[in-house]
Amino acid sequence: MDFRIATESELDVLAQMRWDFRLEESPSTPVHDRQTFLEACTAFLRQGLTSQRWIYWVAVYQGTIISHVFVQRIAKVPKPNRLDDGFGYVTNVYTMPAYRGQGIGSKLMAHVVGWAQAQDLECLLVGPSDASVHFYERAGFRWNEDLMEYSVRPYIL
């Protein structure tokens, strides 16, 4: 199993997985056809990768992406004691159904947390679905109002 940041050549696969993920969660008829969605989503992912505002973590097994976590790095307004600060917004956490319950998502999230520590982010935030709360709790996230938070380092005023 390989845990790493996705490359530009994999964005079309991530867009397809996003389509699958959203239809799995809400199987009603989509407003947009599959091809229109895939083109728009791939363009969005490419812009995020190019601007370095989005990081797409993937778990790859036998050459196939089977799980992913998207993180948007959000810059905070500079403070006198910390000019470059930020946090991560975690979203689009998905593991293909055939690979669930094997700890793959947990291992991938551990890589995301390690990356956040290396980036010296203040925290990771996620707005979990009811079904995913236990997953995030096992990963170390705790409730903070309406969101769950993983505190990477202490908050500095």
N, C-alpha and C positions, 0 to 999 in steps of 0.2 A: 504494500500500500504506500502510495506517495502522497504526502500532504504538502501543498505548495500554493503559490499565487498563480492564478490563471494567466495565460498569454493571449495576445490578440487573436491568434488563430483559433482559439477555443470559444470565442464570444458567441458564435452561432449556436454552439452546443448549449451554452448557458441560457441563451434566449429560448431554445426549445425546452429546456428543463423548467424555465420560468412558466412557459405555457402549460406544461404538464402539471406543475405544482399548483398553479392558480385554478386550473380546471378540476384538480383533485379536491381542493378545498371548497370550491363553489362550482359545481358541475352544470349550472344553468348555461344556456346558450350565450356564447360570447357576443359582444357588440361588434367586434372586428373579426374579420376572417383570419385564419392562422397565418397566412403569408404576410398580410399587412402588419399584424402584431410582430412577427419575427423580424421584419425589416426595421420597424420602429424600435423594438427592444435592443436589437443588435447595435443600431446607431447610438442609442442611449448608453449602452455598455461601453462602446468604443470611445465615446466622448468622455465618460467617467475615467476610463483607463488612461487615455491620453492626457487628461488634465491632472491625473494623479489624485483626484478627489475620491475615487472609489477603488477599493481593493477587493478582488474576487478570490477568495480562498477556495481551493478544491481538494477533494480526495479522489485519487485516481487509482483504479484497480485494473490491472491487465490492459492498460491503455485507454480505459473508459472512465470519464468523470462520473462518479456515482453519488457524490455529495458536494454541497457548496454552502458557503457563508459569504454574504456581501457585507462590506463595512465601508461606510462613508466617513472619511476623516473630516471633522468639522473644526475649523480654526476658531479660537476664542479671541476676543478683543484683547490686545496687549495690556499687561499690568506692569507697574513699575518694577516689580520683583520677578516678572516672568513675561518676556516679550513674545515668545513663541509657545503657545499652549493650545491644546485641543482635546477633543474627545472623539470617540467612535460611535456611530450609529449602526447597530447590527440589524440586518434585515435579510429576507429571502434565504432563510436557513432551510435546507432541503436535502433529504437523502432519498434516493430511489427506493420504492417500496420493497424490492427484493433484498435490500441490504440493511434494512432497519433492524434494530434490536441487537446489533453486533458491536456497539460502542464506536462505530465509525464517526458519527456526528459529534460525540463527546471528544474523541481524539482530535478531530478537526477544530472544534471550538478551543481546545487546549492550545493548538497552534496559533489561533487568532489571539488568545489572551497573551501568549508569549510575544507575539508581534506587537501588541499594544504596549506591553512592558518595554520592549526594545525601542518603540517610538516615543516613550515617555508620555503616553496619553494619560489624561486625568482619570477617565473612566470609559466604560463601554455601556451604552444604553440600548434597551430593546423594549418594544411594545409587544409582549407575547400573546399568542392566542391562548385560550383556556387549555387546550390540549398540550401546549408546549411549556407550560409553567414549570413542571417538574424537571424537564430537560435543563432549563436555565438554572434552576435551583441547584441541581447536581453539579453544574459548571461553576457555581460560586456567585451567581447573580442574586441580588436581594431586592425586595420591593422598595421603591422610592416614589411615593405618590402613585401615579398611574403607570409608571414605567418600572422595569427592573433594571438594576445597575450592578455592574461589576466594578468595584473600586480598584483601579490599577495602582494608584498612589494617593496619598492624602491630599485633600483639597487645600490649596494655598490662597489666602485672600489677596 
